[in-house]
């Protein structure tokens, strides 16, 4: 998945954190919801403006970021 079409970073929005499609919900928000035990269905029900693809983009972004962090540390 090419998360770059979904995840946006704007310096003046949410402190420059990566957000979903320019909205005010961050990748961290979605990952925190998943980590707390919410299912994808729970998130989509609570945030009807999000899509399943948005959630997958958050996961892909996190995986890519982790990959780059590991490469730098090695």
Biotite code that builds the C-alpha atoms (Angstrom):
import biotite.structure as struc

atoms = struc.array([
    struc.Atom([0.000, 0.000, 0.000], chain_id="A", res_id=1, res_name="UNK", atom_name="CA", element="C"),
    struc.Atom([1.236, 3.474, -0.834], chain_id="A", res_id=2, res_name="UNK", atom_name="CA", element="C"),
    struc.Atom([0.349, 5.264, 2.392], chain_id="A", res_id=3, res_name="UNK", atom_name="CA", element="C"),
    struc.Atom([1.815, 8.502, 1.014], chain_id="A", res_id=4, res_name="UNK", atom_name="CA", element="C"),
    struc.Atom([-1.470, 9.135, -0.790], chain_id="A", res_id=5, res_name="UNK", atom_name="CA", element="C"),
    struc.Atom([-3.334, 9.049, 2.537], chain_id="A", res_id=6, res_name="UNK", atom_name="CA", element="C"),
    struc.Atom([-0.927, 10.146, 5.279], chain_id="A", res_id=7, res_name="UNK", atom_name="CA", element="C"),
    struc.Atom([-0.217, 13.879, 5.207], chain_id="A", res_id=8, res_name="UNK", atom_name="CA", element="C"),
    struc.Atom([2.123, 16.066, 7.225], chain_id="A", res_id=9, res_name="UNK", atom_name="CA", element="C"),
    struc.Atom([1.349, 19.758, 7.547], chain_id="A", res_id=10, res_name="UNK", atom_name="CA", element="C"),
    struc.Atom([3.572, 21.901, 9.788], chain_id="A", res_id=11, res_name="UNK", atom_name="CA", element="C"),
    struc.Atom([0.657, 23.886, 11.261], chain_id="A", res_id=12, res_name="UNK", atom_name="CA", element="C"),
    struc.Atom([-1.653, 20.956, 11.896], chain_id="A", res_id=13, res_name="UNK", atom_name="CA", element="C"),
    struc.Atom([-1.396, 18.805, 15.033], chain_id="A", res_id=14, res_name="UNK", atom_name="CA", element="C"),
    struc.Atom([2.184, 19.948, 15.586], chain_id="A", res_id=15, res_name="UNK", atom_name="CA", element="C"),
    struc.Atom([3.355, 18.551, 12.248], chain_id="A", res_id=16, res_name="UNK", atom_name="CA", element="C"),
    struc.Atom([2.402, 15.001, 13.175], chain_id="A", res_id=17, res_name="UNK", atom_name="CA", element="C"),
    struc.Atom([1.343, 12.657, 10.374], chain_id="A", res_id=18, res_name="UNK", atom_name="CA", element="C"),
    struc.Atom([-2.422, 12.887, 9.856], chain_id="A", res_id=19, res_name="UNK", atom_name="CA", element="C"),
    struc.Atom([-4.954, 11.024, 7.766], chain_id="A", res_id=20, res_name="UNK", atom_name="CA", element="C"),
    struc.Atom([-5.985, 12.803, 4.553], chain_id="A", res_id=21, res_name="UNK", atom_name="CA", element="C"),
    struc.Atom([-5.385, 16.238, 6.046], chain_id="A", res_id=22, res_name="UNK", atom_name="CA", element="C"),
    struc.Atom([-7.893, 15.590, 8.828], chain_id="A", res_id=23, res_name="UNK", atom_name="CA", element="C"),
    struc.Atom([-7.044, 16.311, 12.455], chain_id="A", res_id=24, res_name="UNK", atom_name="CA", element="C"),
    struc.Atom([-6.769, 12.630, 13.389], chain_id="A", res_id=25, res_name="UNK", atom_name="CA", element="C"),
    struc.Atom([-3.187, 11.424, 13.568], chain_id="A", res_id=26, res_name="UNK", atom_name="CA", element="C"),
    struc.Atom([-1.550, 8.122, 12.745], chain_id="A", res_id=27, res_name="UNK", atom_name="CA", element="C"),
    struc.Atom([-0.653, 7.920, 16.441], chain_id="A", res_id=28, res_name="UNK", atom_name="CA", element="C"),
    struc.Atom([-4.343, 8.289, 17.396], chain_id="A", res_id=29, res_name="UNK", atom_name="CA", element="C"),
    struc.Atom([-5.332, 5.332, 15.219], chain_id="A", res_id=30, res_name="UNK", atom_name="CA", element="C"),
    struc.Atom([-2.419, 3.183, 16.371], chain_id="A", res_id=31, res_name="UNK", atom_name="CA", element="C"),
    struc.Atom([-3.245, 3.982, 19.996], chain_id="A", res_id=32, res_name="UNK", atom_name="CA", element="C"),
    struc.Atom([-6.885, 2.954, 19.450], chain_id="A", res_id=33, res_name="UNK", atom_name="CA", element="C"),
    struc.Atom([-5.759, -0.346, 17.941], chain_id="A", res_id=34, res_name="UNK", atom_name="CA", element="C"),
    struc.Atom([-3.235, -0.931, 20.737], chain_id="A", res_id=35, res_name="UNK", atom_name="CA", element="C"),
    struc.Atom([-5.921, -0.304, 23.355], chain_id="A", res_id=36, res_name="UNK", atom_name="CA", element="C"),
    struc.Atom([-7.992, -3.133, 21.917], chain_id="A", res_id=37, res_name="UNK", atom_name="CA", element="C"),
    struc.Atom([-10.364, -1.345, 19.565], chain_id="A", res_id=38, res_name="UNK", atom_name="CA", element="C"),
    struc.Atom([-11.086, -3.281, 16.412], chain_id="A", res_id=39, res_name="UNK", atom_name="CA", element="C"),
    struc.Atom([-11.041, -1.770, 12.959], chain_id="A", res_id=40, res_name="UNK", atom_name="CA", element="C"),
    struc.Atom([-14.844, -1.956, 13.033], chain_id="A", res_id=41, res_name="UNK", atom_name="CA", element="C"),
    struc.Atom([-14.943, -0.061, 16.361], chain_id="A", res_id=42, res_name="UNK", atom_name="CA", element="C"),
    struc.Atom([-12.783, 2.716, 14.945], chain_id="A", res_id=43, res_name="UNK", atom_name="CA", element="C"),
    struc.Atom([-14.825, 2.985, 11.757], chain_id="A", res_id=44, res_name="UNK", atom_name="CA", element="C"),
    struc.Atom([-18.039, 3.129, 13.780], chain_id="A", res_id=45, res_name="UNK", atom_name="CA", element="C"),
    struc.Atom([-16.683, 5.830, 16.125], chain_id="A", res_id=46, res_name="UNK", atom_name="CA", element="C"),
    struc.Atom([-15.077, 7.834, 13.316], chain_id="A", res_id=47, res_name="UNK", atom_name="CA", element="C"),
    struc.Atom([-17.355, 7.464, 10.266], chain_id="A", res_id=48, res_name="UNK", atom_name="CA", element="C"),
    struc.Atom([-15.169, 9.781, 8.173], chain_id="A", res_id=49, res_name="UNK", atom_name="CA", element="C"),
    struc.Atom([-12.344, 7.213, 8.278], chain_id="A", res_id=50, res_name="UNK", atom_name="CA", element="C"),
    struc.Atom([-12.079, 4.241, 5.940], chain_id="A", res_id=51, res_name="UNK", atom_name="CA", element="C"),
    struc.Atom([-10.565, 0.798, 6.266], chain_id="A", res_id=52, res_name="UNK", atom_name="CA", element="C"),
    struc.Atom([-7.887, 1.970, 3.825], chain_id="A", res_id=53, res_name="UNK", atom_name="CA", element="C"),
    struc.Atom([-7.026, 4.843, 6.203], chain_id="A", res_id=54, res_name="UNK", atom_name="CA", element="C"),
    struc.Atom([-6.374, 2.358, 9.009], chain_id="A", res_id=55, res_name="UNK", atom_name="CA", element="C"),
    struc.Atom([-4.222, 0.180, 6.769], chain_id="A", res_id=56, res_name="UNK", atom_name="CA", element="C"),
    struc.Atom([-2.293, 3.278, 5.694], chain_id="A", res_id=57, res_name="UNK", atom_name="CA", element="C"),
    struc.Atom([-1.538, 4.032, 9.364], chain_id="A", res_id=58, res_name="UNK", atom_name="CA", element="C"),
    struc.Atom([-0.190, 0.523, 9.828], chain_id="A", res_id=59, res_name="UNK", atom_name="CA", element="C"),
    struc.Atom([1.866, 0.747, 6.638], chain_id="A", res_id=60, res_name="UNK", atom_name="CA", element="C"),
    struc.Atom([3.271, 4.123, 7.712], chain_id="A", res_id=61, res_name="UNK", atom_name="CA", element="C"),
    struc.Atom([4.249, 2.730, 11.130], chain_id="A", res_id=62, res_name="UNK", atom_name="CA", element="C"),
    struc.Atom([5.859, -0.339, 9.565], chain_id="A", res_id=63, res_name="UNK", atom_name="CA", element="C"),
    struc.Atom([7.822, 1.790, 7.109], chain_id="A", res_id=64, res_name="UNK", atom_name="CA", element="C"),
    struc.Atom([8.966, 4.131, 9.855], chain_id="A", res_id=65, res_name="UNK", atom_name="CA", element="C"),
    struc.Atom([10.077, 1.175, 11.986], chain_id="A", res_id=66, res_name="UNK", atom_name="CA", element="C"),
    struc.Atom([11.967, -0.269, 9.014], chain_id="A", res_id=67, res_name="UNK", atom_name="CA", element="C"),
    struc.Atom([13.849, 3.016, 8.559], chain_id="A", res_id=68, res_name="UNK", atom_name="CA", element="C"),
    struc.Atom([14.638, 3.304, 12.277], chain_id="A", res_id=69, res_name="UNK", atom_name="CA", element="C"),
    struc.Atom([16.092, -0.197, 12.290], chain_id="A", res_id=70, res_name="UNK", atom_name="CA", element="C"),
    struc.Atom([18.209, 0.503, 9.221], chain_id="A", res_id=71, res_name="UNK", atom_name="CA", element="C"),
    struc.Atom([19.679, 3.639, 10.788], chain_id="A", res_id=72, res_name="UNK", atom_name="CA", element="C"),
    struc.Atom([20.438, 1.897, 14.101], chain_id="A", res_id=73, res_name="UNK", atom_name="CA", element="C"),
    struc.Atom([22.262, -0.975, 12.441], chain_id="A", res_id=74, res_name="UNK", atom_name="CA", element="C"),
])
